[in-house]
Amino acid sequence: MQNDIKEGSTFQILVDNWSLGGIVEDWYERHETCDLRLRKAKTKGHTVIETKGVMFASRIVQWHPGVKVNIIEPKPCVKAQGTVANK
């Protein structure tokens, strides 16, 4: 499955609020280079962690096996097709 993940993918991980403190503390103490965004989930008592760090997301899933993960792949760049007028 790791080979199917495209570069720049965002991982949305649904964790319970009891586990959240340990995850954020680990991210801080390890001086992780990945970004970390926390937002309130629609599910009561849960928080969504968003990160682009594959290794950190993998670590969360290994330590908390019951979490739900959503992977958002980056949208492909579309080049504008236009003509340049000659002067």
C-alpha positions in Angstrom: 0.0 0.0 0.0 2.9 2.4 0.7 3.8 2.3 -3.0 0.3 3.6 -3.9 0.7 6.8 -1.9 1.6 9.8 -4.1 4.1 12.5 -3.0 2.3 15.4 -1.3 -0.6 13.3 -0.1 -2.4 14.5 3.1 -3.3 12.0 5.8 -6.4 12.7 7.9 -6.3 10.5 11.0 -9.3 10.3 13.4 -8.1 9.8 17.0 -9.9 10.0 20.3 -9.1 12.9 22.6 -7.5 10.7 25.2 -4.7 9.7 22.7 -4.3 13.1 21.2 -2.0 14.5 24.0 0.5 11.7 23.6 0.6 12.0 19.8 1.2 15.8 19.9 3.8 15.4 22.7 5.7 12.7 20.6 5.6 15.0 17.6 7.1 17.9 19.6 9.7 15.8 21.4 11.0 14.1 18.3 11.3 17.5 16.4 9.4 16.0 13.5 9.9 17.9 10.3 6.3 17.3 9.1 3.4 19.7 9.5 0.6 18.9 12.0 -2.9 20.3 11.9 -5.5 19.5 14.5 -9.2 20.2 14.1 -12.3 19.2 15.9 -14.1 16.2 14.3 -17.8 15.7 13.8 -17.5 12.5 15.9 -18.0 13.4 19.6 -14.8 13.0 21.7 -12.5 12.8 18.6 -10.0 15.0 16.8 -8.7 14.9 13.2 -4.9 15.1 12.8 -3.9 16.2 9.3 -0.3 15.7 8.2 1.8 15.2 5.1 4.4 13.2 6.9 4.2 9.6 5.7 6.4 8.2 8.5 4.7 10.1 11.3 1.2 9.0 10.0 2.5 5.4 9.8 3.7 5.7 13.4 0.3 6.9 14.7 -1.4 4.0 12.9 1.0 1.5 14.4 0.6 2.9 18.0 -3.1 3.4 17.8 -4.4 0.5 15.6 -8.1 1.5 15.9 -7.8 4.9 14.1 -9.5 5.7 10.9 -7.3 7.1 8.1 -8.3 9.1 5.0 -5.7 9.8 2.4 -6.2 12.8 0.2 -4.1 12.8 -2.9 -2.9 16.0 -4.5 -4.7 17.3 -7.5 -2.7 17.1 -10.7 -1.4 20.4 -12.1 -3.2 21.4 -15.3 -1.2 23.6 -17.6 -3.1 26.4 -19.3 -3.3 25.9 -23.0 -3.2 29.3 -24.6 -1.5 30.9 -27.5 1.0 33.7 -27.3 0.3 36.6 -29.7 3.2 37.7 -31.9 4.0 41.4 -32.0 
